[in-house]
């Protein structure tokens, strides 16, 4: 059963995404052309199978997640390990974005 509060939250999230996605899509191609949603997250493709980005919004913060799920545990771990080895360089490259 959907409550009035649920409906208000969904409407607010849709309004947020309608305004945010065009701006985000100009900077991050993974989200270019994405449609607004009533969900608190939107997934964007990385261009590599099994790797995506999730934009998430909550009441008091927003975040972006790197999602790794190729369907193969060993391959997921190799991808994670490669990225972890480059952690310092990645953090420096994206610290001002």
C-alpha positions, 0 to 999 in steps of 0.5 A, spaced: 500 500 500 502 506 497 502 512 503 501 519 501 508 520 504 511 515 499 507 519 493 510 525 496 517 522 496 517 519 489 514 525 486 520 529 489 525 524 487 522 525 480 523 532 480 530 532 483 532 527 477 529 531 472 533 537 474 540 533 476 541 528 470 542 533 464 547 536 469 550 530 471 550 527 464 554 533 461 560 531 466 559 523 466 557 520 460 555 514 463 548 518 465 547 522 459 540 521 456 538 517 462 531 518 464 528 521 471 526 515 476 522 515 482 527 511 485 533 513 490 538 511 485 540 511 478 545 506 474 549 508 469 553 504 464 561 504 464 562 501 457 565 495 460 560 489 462 559 487 469 561 494 471 556 500 472 555 506 476 550 508 481 548 515 483 544 515 490 540 520 493 538 520 500 535 525 505 541 528 507 546 526 502 548 523 495 553 518 493 556 515 487 558 507 487 562 503 483 558 496 482 562 490 480 558 484 478 560 480 472 557 474 474 564 471 476 567 471 483 574 471 481 573 476 475 570 481 480 575 480 485 581 481 479 577 488 477 577 490 484 584 488 486 586 492 479 582 498 481 585 498 489 592 498 486 590 504 483 586 507 489 591 513 490 591 515 483 584 514 482 582 518 488 587 524 486 584 524 479 577 525 482 578 529 488 576 535 485 570 532 481 
